[in-house]
Amino acid sequence: MTTKVALSRPRTNRMIAGVCAGLAQRWGMKASTVRILFLLSCLLPGPQFVVYLVLWVIMPDRGY
């Protein structure tokens, strides 16, 4: 049985706000992989930056 990490922004391994690092920990991936996927998704039309900003506001800061 695997344990799920709560969706939150860690204080370590941040680049801007920790959104990609938090998503990576939640999904069990490397943060660099999620960052690359996000950057590649920016090549497609859509609200990627708005989603990032919304997640920045919604995701709680882990505090440690």
CHARMM-style PDB file with segment names, atoms N, HN, CA, C and O in Angstrom:
ATOM      1  N   MET     1       0.844  -1.176   0.000  1.00  0.00      PROA
ATOM      2  CA  MET     1       0.000   0.000   0.000  1.00  0.00      PROA
ATOM      3  C   MET     1       0.893   1.245   0.000  1.00  0.00      PROA
ATOM      4  O   MET     1       1.833   1.341   0.789  1.00  0.00      PROA
ATOM      5  N   THR     2       0.599   2.173  -0.869  1.00  0.00      PROA
ATOM      6  HN  THR     2      -0.164   2.095  -1.510  1.00  0.00      PROA
ATOM      7  CA  THR     2       1.386   3.400  -0.944  1.00  0.00      PROA
ATOM      8  C   THR     2       0.663   4.524  -0.215  1.00  0.00      PROA
ATOM      9  O   THR     2      -0.566   4.575  -0.180  1.00  0.00      PROA
ATOM     10  N   THR     3       1.437   5.407   0.355  1.00  0.00      PROA
ATOM     11  HN  THR     3       2.436   5.366   0.326  1.00  0.00      PROA
ATOM     12  CA  THR     3       0.835   6.545   1.045  1.00  0.00      PROA
ATOM     13  C   THR     3       0.851   7.743   0.111  1.00  0.00      PROA
ATOM     14  O   THR     3       1.819   7.962  -0.618  1.00  0.00      PROA
ATOM     15  N   LYS     4      -0.213   8.504   0.137  1.00  0.00      PROA
ATOM     16  HN  LYS     4      -0.999   8.325   0.729  1.00  0.00      PROA
ATOM     17  CA  LYS     4      -0.335   9.695  -0.683  1.00  0.00      PROA
ATOM     18  C   LYS     4       0.204  10.896   0.073  1.00  0.00      PROA
ATOM     19  O   LYS     4      -0.071  11.070   1.260  1.00  0.00      PROA
ATOM     20  N   VAL     5       0.963  11.713  -0.616  1.00  0.00      PROA
ATOM     21  HN  VAL     5       1.186  11.572  -1.580  1.00  0.00      PROA
ATOM     22  CA  VAL     5       1.471  12.956  -0.047  1.00  0.00      PROA
ATOM     23  C   VAL     5       0.400  14.017  -0.268  1.00  0.00      PROA
ATOM     24  O   VAL     5      -0.171  14.112  -1.355  1.00  0.00      PROA
ATOM     25  N   ALA     6       0.131  14.803   0.748  1.00  0.00      PROA
ATOM     26  HN  ALA     6       0.594  14.726   1.631  1.00  0.00      PROA
ATOM     27  CA  ALA     6      -0.867  15.857   0.612  1.00  0.00      PROA
ATOM     28  C   ALA     6      -0.397  16.868  -0.428  1.00  0.00      PROA
ATOM     29  O   ALA     6       0.797  17.142  -0.546  1.00  0.00      PROA
ATOM     30  N   LEU     7      -1.334  17.411  -1.168  1.00  0.00      PROA
ATOM     31  HN  LEU     7      -2.304  17.188  -1.072  1.00  0.00      PROA
ATOM     32  CA  LEU     7      -1.017  18.400  -2.184  1.00  0.00      PROA
ATOM     33  C   LEU     7      -0.697  19.720  -1.513  1.00  0.00      PROA
ATOM     34  O   LEU     7      -1.588  20.427  -1.043  1.00  0.00      PROA
ATOM     35  N   SER     8       0.589  20.044  -1.473  1.00  0.00      PROA
ATOM     36  HN  SER     8       1.313  19.469  -1.855  1.00  0.00      PROA
ATOM     37  CA  SER     8       1.048  21.283  -0.852  1.00  0.00      PROA
ATOM     38  C   SER     8       2.360  21.697  -1.498  1.00  0.00      PROA
ATOM     39  O   SER     8       3.005  20.900  -2.179  1.00  0.00      PROA
ATOM     40  N   ARG     9       2.747  22.938  -1.283  1.00  0.00      PROA
ATOM     41  HN  ARG     9       2.222  23.585  -0.730  1.00  0.00      PROA
ATOM     42  CA  ARG     9       3.977  23.472  -1.857  1.00  0.00      PROA
ATOM     43  C   ARG     9       5.102  23.345  -0.840  1.00  0.00      PROA
ATOM     44  O   ARG     9       5.049  23.974   0.217  1.00  0.00      PROA
ATOM     45  N   PRO    10       6.125  22.540  -1.141  1.00  0.00      PROA
ATOM     46  CA  PRO    10       7.234  22.379  -0.201  1.00  0.00      PROA
ATOM     47  C   PRO    10       8.133  23.607  -0.174  1.00  0.00      PROA
ATOM     48  O   PRO    10       8.174  24.375  -1.136  1.00  0.00      PROA
ATOM     49  N   ARG    11       8.838  23.788   0.907  1.00  0.00      PROA
ATOM     50  HN  ARG    11       8.805  23.165   1.688  1.00  0.00      PROA
ATOM     51  CA  ARG    11       9.786  24.906   1.003  1.00  0.00      PROA
ATOM     52  C   ARG    11      11.114  24.572   0.336  1.00  0.00      PROA
ATOM     53  O   ARG    11      11.863  25.474  -0.040  1.00  0.00      PROA
ATOM     54  N   THR    12      11.407  23.303   0.189  1.00  0.00      PROA
ATOM     55  HN  THR    12      10.799  22.570   0.495  1.00  0.00      PROA
ATOM     56  CA  THR    12      12.632  22.889  -0.483  1.00  0.00      PROA
ATOM     57  C   THR    12      12.308  22.529  -1.927  1.00  0.00      PROA
ATOM     58  O   THR    12      11.162  22.219  -2.255  1.00  0.00      PROA
ATOM     59  N   ASN    13      13.315  22.572  -2.781  1.00  0.00      PROA
ATOM     60  HN  ASN    13      14.245  22.824  -2.514  1.00  0.00      PROA
ATOM     61  CA  ASN    13      13.188  22.177  -4.185  1.00  0.00      PROA
ATOM     62  C   ASN    13      12.262  23.106  -4.974  1.00  0.00      PROA
ATOM     63  O   ASN    13      11.646  22.675  -5.949  1.00  0.00      PROA
ATOM     64  N   ARG    14      12.157  24.363  -4.569  1.00  0.00      PROA
ATOM     65  HN  ARG    14      12.657  24.713  -3.777  1.00  0.00      PROA
ATOM     66  CA  ARG    14      11.330  25.338  -5.280  1.00  0.00      PROA
ATOM     67  C   ARG    14      12.131  26.020  -6.367  1.00  0.00      PROA
ATOM     68  O   ARG    14      13.349  26.170  -6.263  1.00  0.00      PROA
ATOM     69  N   MET    15      11.433  26.431  -7.407  1.00  0.00      PROA
ATOM     70  HN  MET    15      10.444  26.310  -7.491  1.00  0.00      PROA
ATOM     71  CA  MET    15      12.030  27.307  -8.421  1.00  0.00      PROA
ATOM     72  C   MET    15      11.355  28.675  -8.341  1.00  0.00      PROA
ATOM     73  O   MET    15      12.032  29.691  -8.187  1.00  0.00      PROA
ATOM     74  N   ILE    16      10.043  28.706  -8.444  1.00  0.00      PROA
ATOM     75  HN  ILE    16       9.493  27.880  -8.569  1.00  0.00      PROA
ATOM     76  CA  ILE    16       9.306  29.964  -8.343  1.00  0.00      PROA
ATOM     77  C   ILE    16       8.419  29.923  -7.106  1.00  0.00      PROA
ATOM     78  O   ILE    16       8.667  30.635  -6.133  1.00  0.00      PROA
ATOM     79  N   ALA    17       7.387  29.091  -7.147  1.00  0.00      PROA
ATOM     80  HN  ALA    17       7.185  28.513  -7.937  1.00  0.00      PROA
ATOM     81  CA  ALA    17       6.449  29.040  -6.025  1.00  0.00      PROA
ATOM     82  C   ALA    17       6.344  27.653  -5.408  1.00  0.00      PROA
ATOM     83  O   ALA    17       5.721  27.493  -4.359  1.00  0.00      PROA
ATOM     84  N   GLY    18       6.935  26.661  -6.031  1.00  0.00      PROA
ATOM     85  HN  GLY    18       7.442  26.791  -6.884  1.00  0.00      PROA
ATOM     86  CA  GLY    18       6.863  25.306  -5.506  1.00  0.00      PROA
ATOM     87  C   GLY    18       5.691  24.498  -6.019  1.00  0.00      PROA
ATOM     88  O   GLY    18       5.438  23.396  -5.533  1.00  0.00      PROA
ATOM     89  N   VAL    19       4.969  25.030  -6.996  1.00  0.00      PROA
ATOM     90  HN  VAL    19       5.175  25.925  -7.391  1.00  0.00      PROA
ATOM     91  CA  VAL    19       3.797  24.322  -7.520  1.00  0.00      PROA
ATOM     92  C   VAL    19       4.212  23.034  -8.218  1.00  0.00      PROA
ATOM     93  O   VAL    19       3.645  21.976  -7.948  1.00  0.00      PROA
ATOM     94  N   CYS    20       5.186  23.110  -9.103  1.00  0.00      PROA
ATOM     95  HN  CYS    20       5.647  23.970  -9.322  1.00  0.00      PROA
ATOM     96  CA  CYS    20       5.632  21.905  -9.819  1.00  0.00      PROA
ATOM     97  C   CYS    20       6.250  20.885  -8.868  1.00  0.00      PROA
ATOM     98  O   CYS    20       6.053  19.682  -9.038  1.00  0.00      PROA
ATOM     99  N   ALA    21       6.995  21.354  -7.871  1.00  0.00      PROA
ATOM    100  HN  ALA    21       7.155  22.332  -7.733  1.00  0.00      PROA
ATOM    101  CA  ALA    21       7.592  20.443  -6.891  1.00  0.00      PROA
ATOM    102  C   ALA    21       6.503  19.747  -6.074  1.00  0.00      PROA
ATOM    103  O   ALA    21       6.612  18.554  -5.790  1.00  0.00      PROA
ATOM    104  N   GLY    22       5.464  20.477  -5.699  1.00  0.00      PROA
ATOM    105  HN  GLY    22       5.376  21.446  -5.930  1.00  0.00      PROA
ATOM    106  CA  GLY    22       4.358  19.886  -4.948  1.00  0.00      PROA
ATOM    107  C   GLY    22       3.585  18.870  -5.768  1.00  0.00      PROA
ATOM    108  O   GLY    22       3.220  17.805  -5.270  1.00  0.00      PROA
ATOM    109  N   LEU    23       3.337  19.203  -7.027  1.00  0.00      PROA
ATOM    110  HN  LEU    23       3.633  20.069  -7.432  1.00  0.00      PROA
ATOM    111  CA  LEU    23       2.649  18.255  -7.910  1.00  0.00      PROA
ATOM    112  C   LEU    23       3.497  17.013  -8.134  1.00  0.00      PROA
ATOM    113  O   LEU    23       2.974  15.899  -8.166  1.00  0.00      PROA
ATOM    114  N   ALA    24       4.801  17.198  -8.288  1.00  0.00      PROA
ATOM    115  HN  ALA    24       5.226  18.103  -8.262  1.00  0.00      PROA
ATOM    116  CA  ALA    24       5.693  16.059  -8.500  1.00  0.00      PROA
ATOM    117  C   ALA    24       5.700  15.130  -7.294  1.00  0.00      PROA
ATOM    118  O   ALA    24       5.664  13.910  -7.452  1.00  0.00      PROA
ATOM    119  N   GLN    25       5.746  15.688  -6.108  1.00  0.00      PROA
ATOM    120  HN  GLN    25       5.775  16.679  -5.979  1.00  0.00      PROA
ATOM    121  CA  GLN    25       5.715  14.845  -4.906  1.00  0.00      PROA
ATOM    122  C   GLN    25       4.386  14.124  -4.780  1.00  0.00      PROA
ATOM    123  O   GLN    25       4.346  12.967  -4.361  1.00  0.00      PROA
ATOM    124  N   ARG    26       3.315  14.781  -5.131  1.00  0.00      PROA
ATOM    125  HN  ARG    26       3.348  15.721  -5.471  1.00  0.00      PROA
ATOM    126  CA  ARG    26       1.978  14.165  -5.043  1.00  0.00      PROA
ATOM    127  C   ARG    26       1.853  12.999  -6.011  1.00  0.00      PROA
ATOM    128  O   ARG    26       1.268  11.968  -5.680  1.00  0.00      PROA
ATOM    129  N   TRP    27       2.410  13.167  -7.222  1.00  0.00      PROA
ATOM    130  HN  TRP    27       2.885  14.004  -7.491  1.00  0.00      PROA
ATOM    131  CA  TRP    27       2.302  12.145  -8.255  1.00  0.00      PROA
ATOM    132  C   TRP    27       3.446  11.148  -8.243  1.00  0.00      PROA
ATOM    133  O   TRP    27       3.439  10.202  -9.030  1.00  0.00      PROA
ATOM    134  N   GLY    28       4.446  11.335  -7.358  1.00  0.00      PROA
ATOM    135  HN  GLY    28       4.453  12.104  -6.719  1.00  0.00      PROA
ATOM    136  CA  GLY    28       5.567  10.406  -7.280  1.00  0.00      PROA
ATOM    137  C   GLY    28       6.537  10.544  -8.442  1.00  0.00      PROA
ATOM    138  O   GLY    28       7.122   9.555  -8.885  1.00  0.00      PROA
ATOM    139  N   MET    29       6.711  11.760  -8.937  1.00  0.00      PROA
ATOM    140  HN  MET    29       6.235  12.563  -8.578  1.00  0.00      PROA
ATOM    141  CA  MET    29       7.603  12.022 -10.060  1.00  0.00      PROA
ATOM    142  C   MET    29       8.739  12.939  -9.611  1.00  0.00      PROA
ATOM    143  O   MET    29       8.724  13.455  -8.494  1.00  0.00      PROA
ATOM    144  N   LYS    30       9.718  13.136 -10.486  1.00  0.00      PROA
ATOM    145  HN  LYS    30       9.730  12.716 -11.394  1.00  0.00      PROA
ATOM    146  CA  LYS    30      10.772  14.106 -10.217  1.00  0.00      PROA
ATOM    147  C   LYS    30      10.244  15.504 -10.535  1.00  0.00      PROA
ATOM    148  O   LYS    30       9.461  15.689 -11.467  1.00  0.00      PROA
ATOM    149  N   ALA    31      10.683  16.472  -9.754  1.00  0.00      PROA
ATOM    150  HN  ALA    31      11.319  16.322  -8.997  1.00  0.00      PROA
ATOM    151  CA  ALA    31      10.241  17.845  -9.975  1.00  0.00      PROA
ATOM    152  C   ALA    31      10.695  18.357 -11.336  1.00  0.00      PROA
ATOM    153  O   ALA    31       9.965  19.095 -11.998  1.00  0.00      PROA
ATOM    154  N   SER    32      11.881  17.976 -11.752  1.00  0.00      PROA
ATOM    155  HN  SER    32      12.474  17.377 -11.214  1.00  0.00      PROA
ATOM    156  CA  SER    32      12.378  18.441 -13.053  1.00  0.00      PROA
ATOM    157  C   SER    32      11.510  17.927 -14.198  1.00  0.00      PROA
ATOM    158  O   SER    32      11.327  18.627 -15.194  1.00  0.00      PROA
ATOM    159  N   THR    33      10.979  16.724 -14.069  1.00  0.00      PROA
ATOM    160  HN  THR    33      11.127  16.156 -13.260  1.00  0.00      PROA
ATOM    161  CA  THR    33      10.097  16.170 -15.091  1.00  0.00      PROA
ATOM    162  C   THR    33       8.815  16.982 -15.193  1.00  0.00      PROA
ATOM    163  O   THR    33       8.369  17.304 -16.294  1.00  0.00      PROA
ATOM    164  N   VAL    34       8.225  17.312 -14.060  1.00  0.00      PROA
ATOM    165  HN  VAL    34       8.588  17.051 -13.165  1.00  0.00      PROA
ATOM    166  CA  VAL    34       6.990  18.105 -14.061  1.00  0.00      PROA
ATOM    167  C   VAL    34       7.265  19.496 -14.618  1.00  0.00      PROA
ATOM    168  O   VAL    34       6.442  20.037 -15.355  1.00  0.00      PROA
ATOM    169  N   ARG    35       8.402  20.077 -14.279  1.00  0.00      PROA
ATOM    170  HN  ARG    35       9.071  19.637 -13.679  1.00  0.00      PROA
ATOM    171  CA  ARG    35       8.748  21.405 -14.803  1.00  0.00      PROA
ATOM    172  C   ARG    35       8.897  21.382 -16.321  1.00  0.00      PROA
ATOM    173  O   ARG    35       8.422  22.285 -17.009  1.00  0.00      PROA
ATOM    174  N   ILE    36       9.558  20.349 -16.842  1.00  0.00      PROA
ATOM    175  HN  ILE    36       9.944  19.615 -16.284  1.00  0.00      PROA
ATOM    176  CA  ILE    36       9.727  20.225 -18.294  1.00  0.00      PROA
ATOM    177  C   ILE    36       8.376  20.028 -18.971  1.00  0.00      PROA
ATOM    178  O   ILE    36       8.117  20.620 -20.018  1.00  0.00      PROA
ATOM    179  N   LEU    37       7.518  19.204 -18.383  1.00  0.00      PROA
ATOM    180  HN  LEU    37       7.729  18.724 -17.532  1.00  0.00      PROA
ATOM    181  CA  LEU    37       6.186  19.004 -18.954  1.00  0.00      PROA
ATOM    182  C   LEU    37       5.384  20.300 -18.955  1.00  0.00      PROA
ATOM    183  O   LEU    37       4.655  20.584 -19.906  1.00  0.00      PROA
ATOM    184  N   PHE    38       5.519  21.084 -17.893  1.00  0.00      PROA
ATOM    185  HN  PHE    38       6.111  20.854 -17.120  1.00  0.00      PROA
ATOM    186  CA  PHE    38       4.815  22.354 -17.846  1.00  0.00      PROA
ATOM    187  C   PHE    38       5.331  23.297 -18.934  1.00  0.00      PROA
ATOM    188  O   PHE    38       4.541  23.941 -19.624  1.00  0.00      PROA
ATOM    189  N   LEU    39       6.648  23.376 -19.085  1.00  0.00      PROA
ATOM    190  HN  LEU    39       7.289  22.852 -18.524  1.00  0.00      PROA
ATOM    191  CA  LEU    39       7.215  24.245 -20.109  1.00  0.00      PROA
ATOM    192  C   LEU    39       6.803  23.803 -21.510  1.00  0.00      PROA
ATOM    193  O   LEU    39       6.517  24.640 -22.366  1.00  0.00      PROA
ATOM    194  N   LEU    40       6.772  22.502 -21.746  1.00  0.00      PROA
ATOM    195  HN  LEU    40       7.004  21.821 -21.051  1.00  0.00      PROA
ATOM    196  CA  LEU    40       6.324  22.003 -23.043  1.00  0.00      PROA
ATOM    197  C   LEU    40       4.845  22.300 -23.266  1.00  0.00      PROA
ATOM    198  O   LEU    40       4.436  22.581 -24.393  1.00  0.00      PROA
ATOM    199  N   SER    41       4.048  22.242 -22.219  1.00  0.00      PROA
ATOM    200  HN  SER    41       4.380  22.013 -21.304  1.00  0.00      PROA
ATOM    201  CA  SER    41       2.622  22.539 -22.368  1.00  0.00      PROA
ATOM    202  C   SER    41       2.388  24.006 -22.700  1.00  0.00      PROA
ATOM    203  O   SER    41       1.351  24.357 -23.262  1.00  0.00      PROA
ATOM    204  N   CYS    42       3.336  24.859 -22.359  1.00  0.00      PROA
ATOM    205  HN  CYS    42       4.178  24.574 -21.902  1.00  0.00      PROA
ATOM    206  CA  CYS    42       3.203  26.291 -22.680  1.00  0.00      PROA
ATOM    207  C   CYS    42       3.296  26.543 -24.178  1.00  0.00      PROA
ATOM    208  O   CYS    42       2.894  27.609 -24.646  1.00  0.00      PROA
ATOM    209  N   LEU    43       3.817  25.589 -24.937  1.00  0.00      PROA
ATOM    210  HN  LEU    43       4.144  24.724 -24.558  1.00  0.00      PROA
ATOM    211  CA  LEU    43       3.858  25.718 -26.389  1.00  0.00      PROA
ATOM    212  C   LEU    43       2.478  25.531 -27.011  1.00  0.00      PROA
ATOM    213  O   LEU    43       2.240  25.966 -28.137  1.00  0.00      PROA
ATOM    214  N   LEU    44       1.584  24.896 -26.293  1.00  0.00      PROA
ATOM    215  HN  LEU    44       1.777  24.543 -25.377  1.00  0.00      PROA
ATOM    216  CA  LEU    44       0.223  24.672 -26.758  1.00  0.00      PROA
ATOM    217  C   LEU    44      -0.668  25.824 -26.309  1.00  0.00      PROA
ATOM    218  O   LEU    44      -0.412  26.445 -25.278  1.00  0.00      PROA
ATOM    219  N   PRO    45      -1.711  26.108 -27.082  1.00  0.00      PROA
ATOM    220  CA  PRO    45      -2.636  27.159 -26.633  1.00  0.00      PROA
ATOM    221  C   PRO    45      -3.423  26.696 -25.414  1.00  0.00      PROA
ATOM    222  O   PRO    45      -3.804  25.531 -25.311  1.00  0.00      PROA
ATOM    223  N   GLY    46      -3.658  27.618 -24.502  1.00  0.00      PROA
ATOM    224  HN  GLY    46      -3.348  28.565 -24.585  1.00  0.00      PROA
ATOM    225  CA  GLY    46      -4.418  27.280 -23.309  1.00  0.00      PROA
ATOM    226  C   GLY    46      -4.026  28.149 -22.131  1.00  0.00      PROA
ATOM    227  O   GLY    46      -3.120  28.976 -22.233  1.00  0.00      PROA
ATOM    228  N   PRO    47      -4.701  27.962 -21.029  1.00  0.00      PROA
ATOM    229  CA  PRO    47      -4.488  28.824 -19.854  1.00  0.00      PROA
ATOM    230  C   PRO    47      -3.467  28.273 -18.860  1.00  0.00      PROA
ATOM    231  O   PRO    47      -3.736  28.260 -17.659  1.00  0.00      PROA
ATOM    232  N   GLN    48      -2.310  27.819 -19.326  1.00  0.00      PROA
ATOM    233  HN  GLN    48      -2.092  27.829 -20.302  1.00  0.00      PROA
ATOM    234  CA  GLN    48      -1.338  27.193 -18.442  1.00  0.00      PROA
ATOM    235  C   GLN    48      -0.870  28.131 -17.336  1.00  0.00      PROA
ATOM    236  O   GLN    48      -0.776  27.726 -16.177  1.00  0.00      PROA
ATOM    237  N   PHE    49      -0.577  29.378 -17.686  1.00  0.00      PROA
ATOM    238  HN  PHE    49      -0.654  29.706 -18.627  1.00  0.00      PROA
ATOM    239  CA  PHE    49      -0.084  30.317 -16.672  1.00  0.00      PROA
ATOM    240  C   PHE    49      -1.164  30.658 -15.661  1.00  0.00      PROA
ATOM    241  O   PHE    49      -0.875  30.853 -14.480  1.00  0.00      PROA
ATOM    242  N   VAL    50      -2.409  30.731 -16.122  1.00  0.00      PROA
ATOM    243  HN  VAL    50      -2.643  30.573 -17.081  1.00  0.00      PROA
ATOM    244  CA  VAL    50      -3.517  31.007 -15.202  1.00  0.00      PROA
ATOM    245  C   VAL    50      -3.691  29.837 -14.242  1.00  0.00      PROA
ATOM    246  O   VAL    50      -3.914  30.044 -13.049  1.00  0.00      PROA
ATOM    247  N   VAL    51      -3.593  28.614 -14.746  1.00  0.00      PROA
ATOM    248  HN  VAL    51      -3.412  28.446 -15.715  1.00  0.00      PROA
ATOM    249  CA  VAL    51      -3.694  27.428 -13.894  1.00  0.00      PROA
ATOM    250  C   VAL    51      -2.570  27.416 -12.869  1.00  0.00      PROA
ATOM    251  O   VAL    51      -2.798  27.088 -11.704  1.00  0.00      PROA
ATOM    252  N   TYR    52      -1.346  27.774 -13.291  1.00  0.00      PROA
ATOM    253  HN  TYR    52      -1.160  28.041 -14.237  1.00  0.00      PROA
ATOM    254  CA  TYR    52      -0.218  27.829 -12.361  1.00  0.00      PROA
ATOM    255  C   TYR    52      -0.492  28.855 -11.261  1.00  0.00      PROA
ATOM    256  O   TYR    52      -0.263  28.575 -10.085  1.00  0.00      PROA
ATOM    257  N   LEU    53      -0.979  30.035 -11.632  1.00  0.00      PROA
ATOM    258  HN  LEU    53      -1.166  30.263 -12.588  1.00  0.00      PROA
ATOM    259  CA  LEU    53      -1.267  31.070 -10.633  1.00  0.00      PROA
ATOM    260  C   LEU    53      -2.374  30.648  -9.679  1.00  0.00      PROA
ATOM    261  O   LEU    53      -2.301  30.920  -8.481  1.00  0.00      PROA
ATOM    262  N   VAL    54      -3.397  29.985 -10.203  1.00  0.00      PROA
ATOM    263  HN  VAL    54      -3.456  29.764 -11.177  1.00  0.00      PROA
ATOM    264  CA  VAL    54      -4.486  29.501  -9.346  1.00  0.00      PROA
ATOM    265  C   VAL    54      -3.969  28.443  -8.378  1.00  0.00      PROA
ATOM    266  O   VAL    54      -4.324  28.457  -7.200  1.00  0.00      PROA
ATOM    267  N   LEU    55      -3.130  27.521  -8.864  1.00  0.00      PROA
ATOM    268  HN  LEU    55      -2.841  27.509  -9.821  1.00  0.00      PROA
ATOM    269  CA  LEU    55      -2.556  26.513  -7.972  1.00  0.00      PROA
ATOM    270  C   LEU    55      -1.653  27.151  -6.930  1.00  0.00      PROA
ATOM    271  O   LEU    55      -1.597  26.678  -5.795  1.00  0.00      PROA
ATOM    272  N   TRP    56      -0.947  28.212  -7.290  1.00  0.00      PROA
ATOM    273  HN  TRP    56      -0.993  28.596  -8.212  1.00  0.00      PROA
ATOM    274  CA  TRP    56      -0.091  28.928  -6.352  1.00  0.00      PROA
ATOM    275  C   TRP    56      -0.920  29.475  -5.203  1.00  0.00      PROA
ATOM    276  O   TRP    56      -0.493  29.436  -4.049  1.00  0.00      PROA
ATOM    277  N   VAL    57      -2.093  29.982  -5.515  1.00  0.00      PROA
ATOM    278  HN  VAL    57      -2.439  30.014  -6.452  1.00  0.00      PROA
ATOM    279  CA  VAL    57      -2.970  30.550  -4.485  1.00  0.00      PROA
ATOM    280  C   VAL    57      -3.671  29.452  -3.680  1.00  0.00      PROA
ATOM    281  O   VAL    57      -3.813  29.568  -2.463  1.00  0.00      PROA
ATOM    282  N   ILE    58      -4.108  28.391  -4.358  1.00  0.00      PROA
ATOM    283  HN  ILE    58      -3.993  28.297  -5.347  1.00  0.00      PROA
ATOM    284  CA  ILE    58      -4.908  27.344  -3.710  1.00  0.00      PROA
ATOM    285  C   ILE    58      -4.062  26.383  -2.873  1.00  0.00      PROA
ATOM    286  O   ILE    58      -4.464  26.001  -1.774  1.00  0.00      PROA
ATOM    287  N   MET    59      -2.895  25.993  -3.386  1.00  0.00      PROA
ATOM    288  HN  MET    59      -2.568  26.304  -4.279  1.00  0.00      PROA
ATOM    289  CA  MET    59      -2.075  25.002  -2.695  1.00  0.00      PROA
ATOM    290  C   MET    59      -1.471  25.610  -1.425  1.00  0.00      PROA
ATOM    291  O   MET    59      -0.828  26.657  -1.497  1.00  0.00      PROA
ATOM    292  N   PRO    60      -1.665  24.980  -0.280  1.00  0.00      PROA
ATOM    293  CA  PRO    60      -1.088  25.524   0.949  1.00  0.00      PROA
ATOM    294  C   PRO    60       0.418  25.332   0.992  1.00  0.00      PROA
ATOM    295  O   PRO    60       0.954  24.384   0.420  1.00  0.00      PROA
ATOM    296  N   ASP    61       1.084  26.237   1.673  1.00  0.00      PROA
ATOM    297  HN  ASP    61       0.648  27.007   2.138  1.00  0.00      PROA
ATOM    298  CA  ASP    61       2.516  26.136   1.881  1.00  0.00      PROA
ATOM    299  C   ASP    61       2.760  25.083   2.958  1.00  0.00      PROA
ATOM    300  O   ASP    61       2.107  25.109   4.001  1.00  0.00      PROA
ATOM    301  N   ARG    62       3.678  24.170   2.724  1.00  0.00      PROA
ATOM    302  HN  ARG    62       4.208  24.150   1.877  1.00  0.00      PROA
ATOM    303  CA  ARG    62       3.891  23.051   3.633  1.00  0.00      PROA
ATOM    304  C   ARG    62       4.421  23.518   4.997  1.00  0.00      PROA
ATOM    305  O   ARG    62       4.038  22.958   6.024  1.00  0.00      PROA
ATOM    306  N   GLY    63       5.273  24.508   5.021  1.00  0.00      PROA
ATOM    307  HN  GLY    63       5.585  24.963   4.187  1.00  0.00      PROA
ATOM    308  CA  GLY    63       5.769  25.028   6.285  1.00  0.00      PROA
ATOM    309  C   GLY    63       7.021  24.356   6.819  1.00  0.00      PROA
ATOM    310  O   GLY    63       7.554  24.777   7.845  1.00  0.00      PROA
ATOM    311  N   TYR    64       7.498  23.326   6.150  1.00  0.00      PROA
ATOM    312  HN  TYR    64       7.065  22.983   5.316  1.00  0.00      PROA
ATOM    313  CA  TYR    64       8.755  22.689   6.556  1.00  0.00      PROA
ATOM    314  C   TYR    64       9.543  22.287   5.347  1.00  0.00      PROA
ATOM    315  OT1 TYR    64      10.634  21.733   5.478  1.00  0.00      PROA
TER     316      TYR     64
END
